[in-house]
Amino acid sequence: MLTATGSGFDQIPLARRAKAFTANEGGWGKMMKLIEKYLVHAL
């Protein structure tokens, strides 16, 4: 099992925080798929 945790959002100004969080959310999904693909082929 792999758990990814984002951090640092509390350092983004409140006015930009929601937009930054939403923009970053899609990246994690893509990254997890790439990690899964790598592990399937590496093992």
C-alpha positions as CSV (number, residue, x, y, z in Angstrom):
1,M,0.0,0.0,0.0
2,L,1.2,3.5,-0.8
3,T,-0.1,6.6,0.7
4,A,0.7,10.0,-0.7
5,T,0.3,13.1,1.4
6,G,0.4,16.7,0.1
7,S,1.8,19.4,2.3
8,G,2.6,23.1,2.1
9,F,-0.9,24.3,1.3
10,D,-1.1,26.1,4.6
11,Q,1.8,28.4,3.3
12,I,-0.2,29.5,0.3
13,P,-2.2,32.7,0.8
14,L,-5.8,31.9,1.6
15,A,-7.1,33.7,-1.5
16,R,-5.1,31.3,-3.7
17,R,-5.2,28.1,-1.6
18,A,-8.4,26.5,-3.0
19,K,-7.3,27.1,-6.6
20,A,-3.8,25.7,-5.9
21,F,-5.3,22.6,-4.2
22,T,-7.6,21.9,-7.1
23,A,-4.8,22.4,-9.7
24,N,-2.6,20.0,-7.8
25,E,-5.2,17.3,-7.2
26,G,-5.2,16.1,-10.8
27,G,-1.4,15.7,-10.7
28,W,-1.5,13.2,-7.9
29,G,-3.9,10.9,-9.8
30,K,-1.6,10.9,-12.8
31,M,1.5,10.3,-10.6
32,M,-0.2,7.4,-8.8
33,K,-1.0,5.8,-12.2
34,L,2.6,6.2,-13.3
35,I,3.9,4.6,-10.0
36,E,1.5,1.7,-10.5
37,K,2.6,1.2,-14.1
38,Y,6.3,1.3,-12.9
39,L,5.7,-1.3,-10.2
40,V,3.8,-3.7,-12.4
41,H,6.7,-3.7,-14.8
42,A,9.5,-3.7,-12.2
43,L,8.2,-6.7,-10.3
